[in-house]
Each structure stands twice: as structure tokens, then as C-alpha cells.
Amino acid sequence: MAVSFYTRRSVLSATGLAAAAVAGSSLLAGCSTAAQQTGEGVPTSEIPVGGGIVLTKGKYVLTQPTAGQFHAFTNICAHAGCQVARVKDGQIQCDCHGSRYSITDGHPVHGPTVRALAEYPVTVSGNKLSVHTPALTTPTAPWSPTTSASPSSGSSSPEASSASPGA
């Protein structure tokens, strides 16, 4: 027979602590503005000259290499897909493997990455910055039924291959 080391009190106590942690994290999430999460309407004063900020929920890094010059890059490292950690010393830095990127154009300044970060267009209206992202599409594999040609049959569509012979 297995001996249990858990008492009802310890289980209830642990459950209460877990609930408090969840509630506390949602309260802390409320401390950041919607702009900081999405990249829409971010005050330009929040982006330091010669540096930048990482927006974790909006998936962007916003930089200001020189006064009034703003850029937006993806916050996903081009090397291994980790989220970049910070903007420091004029570089966007990823802690996973040490990759560093230029805050001016997103190109790598230190490997192991060899690819640049994707850059998004930004607009500044008054003292607010907004990031414009293209519509995301899911790549279609060549064998998908939504493609116009089937690599094996050469037919123009899946419907054409299923049509009755007499039609």
C-alpha cells in the first residue's frame, strides 16, 4: 500500500496559493497599456533614442536609432525562434544563443544567426506610433486540395479529378 504524504490541508493550501498566483499575474498584466501589448498607439516617449522596447504580447520590437527615426521588427529571433529579450547597447539581444541585431535595420551584428529580423512599417501620428502588419496567410503545401494543380495527376483541381467520366 502506498503512503500518501499529502494532507487535505496541504492540498487546499497549495490550491489557494496557485489561485492567488493566477490572480496576481492577471493584475500585473493589467499594468501594461493596450498600446504596449499590440503596437497600436505606443507613445513615442516610451521608446528611448538609441534603444528600444520589446512588446511581448504584440510580437514586436520598437526601436529609435536616432531621434524621430522609428522601426518595428518581429520579436522572434531569426536563429531559433526564441523571443528576443531586450534592446541594449544599440542592439536587439536574444538570450537563447547570443544573437544580436541592429536597431537600425534588424540585420545580425553577432551570430549565430545569419538572417535579419522581419521589419514592419510604422507610422507616427502626433506622439503615437503604430505598427502595420500585413495580413497573415497560411502557406499552402503543393499537395493541398486548395492548390490549382496536383503534382501527381496533372489535373487543374481536385474537383476535376472527381468528376464523373460522362460529364
Disulfide bonds with the S-S distance in Angstrom:
Cys82-Cys96 2.12
